[in-house]
Amino acid sequence: MNARLFAGALTLSLLLAACGAPSYYLLPPPAAAARQASPAGTIVVADVAVPTYVDAVEIASLTGPETVDLSKKSLWADTPRRALTRHLAAALDERLAARVGTEPWPAFDSPGLRVEVIIDRMIGAPGASLDFTGQYAIVTANGSLRAFDRFALAVPVADGGYPALMAAHATAMDRLADRIATSISGRALAS
């Protein structure tokens, strides 16, 4: 009986090992950029609102027209909402002459500006492109709307599997940070 139990356990172990452990992926760090002036010395980035498929720990990819696959073996190394929010804050910090952080704001004084982003679509596939659409608002400390804009970006994705897809996510957030920084600095937006 023990030999059968041992053989069964060994078979189960081999099957589980064949399945393999999942791979976890980080967003690459924000790209460096020239700093622009800021009317506020401090800026907070609110948690980015994302669609359900983006918020899943499984990395989402487009497998056909309007068909999304959530990979069970390729996972975000952090929660996607947190990773995207922190990436955007770091990218804005690179681009603006201001201190940029995320919520909760660590000081007693309110930040001079608040950036709110709603992502409507953020999906792509290796060897194709990442569709990135949504809207953002920039709000002053007293609650006045300083800027509001919609964005629609297409970011090419290399044929490098999930690392290339994660790099495209980072590039999309960097391009959004460029738009937001330009809007905050008061310079004309480039299309």
URZILIN-V668751 format. One record per residue. N is the residue number from 0. OMEGA is omega as a letter, one per 30 degrees, with the letter a starting at -180 (NA if undefined). Layout:
BEGIN
n=N omega=OMEGA
n=N omega=OMEGA
END
This chain:
BEGIN
n=0 omega=l
n=1 omega=l
n=2 omega=l
n=3 omega=l
n=4 omega=l
n=5 omega=l
n=6 omega=l
n=7 omega=l
n=8 omega=l
n=9 omega=l
n=10 omega=l
n=11 omega=l
n=12 omega=l
n=13 omega=l
n=14 omega=l
n=15 omega=l
n=16 omega=l
n=17 omega=l
n=18 omega=l
n=19 omega=l
n=20 omega=l
n=21 omega=l
n=22 omega=a
n=23 omega=a
n=24 omega=l
n=25 omega=l
n=26 omega=l
n=27 omega=l
n=28 omega=l
n=29 omega=l
n=30 omega=l
n=31 omega=a
n=32 omega=l
n=33 omega=l
n=34 omega=l
n=35 omega=l
n=36 omega=l
n=37 omega=l
n=38 omega=l
n=39 omega=l
n=40 omega=a
n=41 omega=a
n=42 omega=l
n=43 omega=l
n=44 omega=l
n=45 omega=l
n=46 omega=l
n=47 omega=l
n=48 omega=a
n=49 omega=l
n=50 omega=a
n=51 omega=a
n=52 omega=l
n=53 omega=a
n=54 omega=l
n=55 omega=l
n=56 omega=l
n=57 omega=a
n=58 omega=a
n=59 omega=l
n=60 omega=l
n=61 omega=a
n=62 omega=l
n=63 omega=l
n=64 omega=l
n=65 omega=l
n=66 omega=a
n=67 omega=l
n=68 omega=l
n=69 omega=a
n=70 omega=l
n=71 omega=a
n=72 omega=l
n=73 omega=a
n=74 omega=l
n=75 omega=l
n=76 omega=l
n=77 omega=l
n=78 omega=a
n=79 omega=a
n=80 omega=l
n=81 omega=a
n=82 omega=a
n=83 omega=l
n=84 omega=a
n=85 omega=l
n=86 omega=l
n=87 omega=l
n=88 omega=l
n=89 omega=l
n=90 omega=l
n=91 omega=l
n=92 omega=l
n=93 omega=a
n=94 omega=a
n=95 omega=l
n=96 omega=a
n=97 omega=l
n=98 omega=a
n=99 omega=l
n=100 omega=l
n=101 omega=l
n=102 omega=f
n=103 omega=a
n=104 omega=a
n=105 omega=a
n=106 omega=l
n=107 omega=l
n=108 omega=l
n=109 omega=l
n=110 omega=a
n=111 omega=l
n=112 omega=l
n=113 omega=l
n=114 omega=l
n=115 omega=a
n=116 omega=l
n=117 omega=l
n=118 omega=l
n=119 omega=a
n=120 omega=l
n=121 omega=a
n=122 omega=l
n=123 omega=l
n=124 omega=l
n=125 omega=a
n=126 omega=a
n=127 omega=l
n=128 omega=l
n=129 omega=l
n=130 omega=a
n=131 omega=a
n=132 omega=l
n=133 omega=a
n=134 omega=l
n=135 omega=l
n=136 omega=l
n=137 omega=a
n=138 omega=l
n=139 omega=a
n=140 omega=l
n=141 omega=l
n=142 omega=l
n=143 omega=l
n=144 omega=l
n=145 omega=a
n=146 omega=l
n=147 omega=a
n=148 omega=l
n=149 omega=l
n=150 omega=l
n=151 omega=a
n=152 omega=l
n=153 omega=a
n=154 omega=l
n=155 omega=l
n=156 omega=l
n=157 omega=l
n=158 omega=a
n=159 omega=l
n=160 omega=a
n=161 omega=l
n=162 omega=l
n=163 omega=l
n=164 omega=l
n=165 omega=l
n=166 omega=l
n=167 omega=l
n=168 omega=l
n=169 omega=l
n=170 omega=l
n=171 omega=l
n=172 omega=l
n=173 omega=l
n=174 omega=l
n=175 omega=l
n=176 omega=l
n=177 omega=a
n=178 omega=a
n=179 omega=l
n=180 omega=l
n=181 omega=l
n=182 omega=l
n=183 omega=a
n=184 omega=l
n=185 omega=l
n=186 omega=a
n=187 omega=l
n=188 omega=l
n=189 omega=a
n=190 omega=NA
END
